């Protein structure tokens, strides 16, 4: 990811690329989604190397990284060894893996936020009250990204932690966040998103999803019944900032074998909405204490 720090000092100069030993392919700028010539392709490729590693692919060979990223072996090798040199990755036995230092890259974002630290004690209180897992997430493109979580018993086949991503259309928090978006944004999202069957319960038609989002806007919360994973039911509510804009969502998740849909609404909705209100109140107070321009 960071192999182009020196190169980017003069990214438009082919001579500079040769002098640093990098190929012009690595330093080329290319069109991004909206940035045109401001898009640095080499940085994108370096980041793709980091994203190739996850819980299911924690140790990869050079060939595996090249395949996962679409990079040539030569380019992948340069990015990998740069990350090793900078301390973000280690290599042994022909395989590469991330080192704890990689957390610094995400912590810079998390530490600039007040929301996760504000939300966490309220999630802990909610979990103690209802004995179900609770999380807060934000919308990132077409996904929800978990930014705070207090688990109880594991109810999904995958481990959920801060940074976990799921498709927004199939999650309660995702639907709360989608329902808050303006129609032009939603039109673009739906035109670019394939609504796949994740279970036999998943809504996979644009008409069906739009209808569900209209219900969520009206009642102010979302209930998912085994659409992300069989057995998982989840209830979510929005978190708004001081001007009423939905900035995140909070949920409680349970197993279908423990609670019916009626009991989820009867037993969990009021505590969830109260938690969202407390988070909003403390978030507004915390951001008011920040210097102008620091609130995020």
C-alpha positions in Angstrom: 0.0 0.0 0.0 2.7 2.5 0.9 5.3 1.5 -1.7 4.5 4.6 -3.7 5.2 7.3 -1.0 8.4 8.4 -2.6 7.1 7.8 -6.2 4.0 10.0 -5.6 6.2 13.0 -4.9 6.4 13.4 -8.7 3.9 10.9 -10.0 3.7 12.6 -13.4 7.3 12.2 -14.3 8.3 9.0 -16.1 11.9 9.7 -15.4 11.3 9.8 -11.7 9.6 6.4 -11.9 12.7 4.9 -13.6 15.0 6.5 -11.1 13.2 5.0 -8.1 13.2 1.5 -9.7 9.4 1.4 -10.1 7.6 0.8 -13.3 5.5 3.5 -14.9 2.6 1.1 -14.5 2.8 1.4 -10.8 2.8 5.2 -10.7 0.3 5.8 -13.4 -2.8 7.9 -12.5 -6.0 6.8 -13.9 -9.7 7.7 -13.8 -11.4 7.0 -10.5 -15.1 6.9 -9.9 -15.3 10.7 -9.8 -11.8 12.1 -9.4 -10.5 11.8 -12.9 -6.8 12.5 -13.1 -6.6 12.9 -9.3 -7.0 9.1 -8.9 -3.7 7.4 -8.0 -3.9 3.9 -9.4 -0.7 2.7 -7.6 -2.3 3.5 -4.2 -5.4 1.7 -5.1 -3.3 -1.4 -6.0 -1.4 -1.2 -2.8 -4.6 -1.1 -0.8 -5.9 -4.1 -2.7 -3.0 -6.1 -1.5 -3.9 -5.4 2.1 -7.6 -6.1 1.4 -6.6 -9.6 0.0 -6.0 -10.7 3.6 -9.0 -11.5 5.9 -10.1 -14.0 8.5 -10.4 -16.8 5.9 -7.2 -15.8 4.0 -4.8 -14.8 6.8 -1.6 -16.3 5.2 -1.2 -16.0 1.4 1.6 -16.8 -1.0 2.8 -14.3 -3.6 0.8 -16.2 -6.3 -2.4 -16.1 -4.2 -2.0 -12.3 -3.6 -1.5 -11.7 -7.3 -4.6 -13.8 -8.2 -6.7 -12.1 -5.6 -5.7 -8.6 -6.6 -5.3 -9.0 -10.3 -1.8 -7.7 -10.1 1.2 -9.2 -11.9 3.5 -11.3 -9.7 6.2 -8.6 -10.0 4.0 -5.8 -8.9 2.5 -7.9 -6.1 6.0 -8.8 -4.9 7.0 -5.1 -4.7 3.9 -4.2 -2.7 4.3 -7.1 -0.3 8.0 -6.6 0.4 7.4 -2.9 0.9 4.7 -3.7 3.5 7.1 -6.1 5.2 9.8 -3.5 5.2 7.4 -1.0 6.8 6.4 -3.5 9.5 2.8 -4.0 8.3 3.4 -7.5 7.2 5.6 -10.5 7.9 6.8 -13.3 5.7 7.8 -16.9 6.5 7.9 -20.1 4.6 6.9 -18.4 1.4 3.7 -17.0 2.9 2.8 -13.4 3.9 0.5 -12.3 6.8 -0.5 -9.0 8.3 1.2 -7.8 11.5 -0.6 -6.0 14.4 0.9 -2.7 13.1 -1.7 -2.7 10.3 -4.3 -1.8 13.0 -2.7 1.7 13.1 -4.2 2.4 9.7 -7.8 1.8 10.9 -7.2 3.2 14.4 -6.5 6.6 12.9 -10.1 6.6 11.6 -11.7 5.1 14.7 -9.8 7.4 17.1 -11.1 10.4 15.3 -14.7 9.3 15.9 -16.7 10.0 19.0 -19.5 7.6 18.0 -17.9 4.2 18.9 -16.7 5.4 22.3 -20.0 7.1 23.0 -22.0 4.1 21.9 -20.1 1.3 23.6 -21.3 1.8 27.2 -24.9 2.1 26.0 -24.5 -1.2 24.1 -23.1 -2.8 27.2 -26.1 -1.6 29.2 -28.5 -2.8 26.5 -26.9 -6.2 26.3 -27.0 -6.6 30.1 -30.7 -5.8 30.0 -31.9 -7.9 27.1 -29.2 -10.6 27.0 -28.7 -10.4 23.2 -25.8 -9.1 21.1 -25.8 -5.5 20.1 -23.8 -3.5 17.5 -23.5 -0.1 15.8 -22.6 0.2 12.1 -22.3 2.8 9.4 -23.0 2.7 5.7 -19.9 2.4 3.5 -20.9 2.2 -0.2 -23.3 -0.8 -0.4 -22.2 -2.4 2.8 -22.7 -1.8 6.5 -19.4 -1.7 8.5 -19.4 -2.5 12.2 -17.8 0.2 14.3 -18.8 -0.9 17.8 -20.1 -4.3 19.1 -20.9 -6.0 22.4 -21.5 -9.8 21.8 -23.2 -12.4 23.9 -23.5 -15.9 22.6 -22.3 -16.5 19.0 -25.3 -16.9 16.8 -23.7 -16.6 13.3 -21.4 -19.0 11.5 -19.0 -16.1 10.9 -17.2 -14.1 13.6 -18.4 -10.5 13.8 -16.1 -7.8 15.1 -15.3 -4.1 14.5 -14.6 -3.8 10.8 -16.9 -6.6 9.7 -18.9 -5.8 6.5 -22.2 -7.2 5.3 -24.4 -6.2 2.3 -26.7 -3.5 3.5 -29.8 -4.8 1.7 -29.9 -8.0 3.8 -29.3 -6.6 7.2 -31.5 -4.7 9.7 -28.9 -1.9 10.2 -28.3 -1.7 6.5 -32.0 -1.2 5.7 -32.3 1.5 8.4 -29.4 3.3 6.7 -30.7 2.7 3.2 -34.1 4.0 4.1 -32.5 7.3 5.3 -30.9 7.9 1.9 -32.4 10.3 -0.7 -34.1 8.7 -3.7 -31.4 9.6 -6.3 -28.8 7.9 -4.1 -31.1 4.9 -3.7 -31.8 4.7 -7.4 -28.0 4.6 -8.1 -27.4 2.0 -5.4 -30.1 -0.3 -6.7 -28.9 0.0 -10.3 -25.4 -1.0 -9.2 -26.2 -3.7 -6.6 -27.1 -7.3 -7.3 -29.6 -8.5 -4.7 -28.4 -12.1 -4.2 -30.2 -14.8 -2.3 -28.1 -15.2 0.9 -30.9 -17.4 2.4 -34.3 -18.6 1.2 -35.7 -15.6 3.0 -33.7 -12.8 1.4 -35.6 -10.1 -0.5 -34.0 -10.0 -3.9 -36.2 -7.8 -6.0 -35.9 -4.0 -6.3 -39.7 -3.7 -5.8 -39.7 -5.8 -2.7 -36.7 -3.9 -1.2 -38.2 -0.5 -2.0 -41.5 -1.5 -0.3 -39.6 -2.7 2.8 -37.6 0.6 2.9 -40.9 2.6 2.8 -42.2 0.7 5.8 -39.0 1.4 7.7 -39.2 5.1 7.0 -42.8 5.1 8.3 -42.3 3.1 11.5 -38.7 4.1 12.2 -37.1 0.7 12.7 -36.2 -2.5 10.7 -36.7 -6.1 11.5 -34.9 -8.9 9.6 -36.0 -12.5 9.7 -33.2 -14.8 8.6 -32.3 -12.9 5.4 -28.6 -12.6 6.1 -28.2 -16.1 7.6 -30.6 -18.9 8.5 -31.6 -18.6 12.2 -30.6 -15.0 12.6 -33.2 -12.3 13.5 -32.2 -8.7 14.0 -33.9 -5.5 15.0 -32.3 -2.1 14.2 -33.0 1.6 14.8 -31.3 4.7 13.4 -28.9 7.0 15.2 -29.2 10.6 14.3 -26.9 13.6 14.7 -28.0 16.9 16.1 -29.6 18.1 12.9 -31.6 14.9 12.4 -29.4 13.2 9.8 -29.1 9.4 10.2 -25.4 8.8 10.7 -25.4 5.2 12.0 -27.7 2.3 13.1 -27.8 0.2 16.3 -29.2 -3.3 16.5 -30.0 -6.3 18.7 -29.6 -9.7 17.2 -31.0 -13.0 18.3 -31.6 -16.5 17.2 -34.9 -17.6 15.7 -35.0 -20.5 18.1 -35.0 -18.2 21.1 -37.5 -15.5 20.1 -40.4 -15.2 17.8 -40.9 -12.1 15.6 -43.7 -10.9 17.9 -41.6 -11.3 21.0 -38.6 -9.5 19.4 -40.8 -6.4 18.8 -42.6 -6.7 22.2 -39.4 -7.3 24.3 -36.6 -5.6 22.4 -37.9 -2.7 20.5 -38.5 -0.3 23.4 -35.0 -0.9 25.0 -33.4 -0.6 21.5 -35.1 2.8 20.8 -34.2 4.1 24.2 -30.6 3.1 23.6 -30.6 4.9 20.3 -31.9 8.0 22.0 -29.3 7.9 24.7 -26.5 7.5 22.1 -27.9 10.4 20.1 -28.0 12.6 23.2 -24.4 11.7 24.3 -23.1 12.0 20.8 -24.5 15.5 20.4 -22.9 16.5 23.8 -19.6 15.0 22.8 -19.5 16.7 19.4 -20.4 20.0 20.9 -17.3 19.8 23.0 -15.1 19.4 19.9 -13.4 22.3 18.3 -15.1 23.5 15.1 -14.2 21.2 12.2 -13.3 18.3 14.4 -16.6 16.6 14.6 -17.1 13.6 12.3 
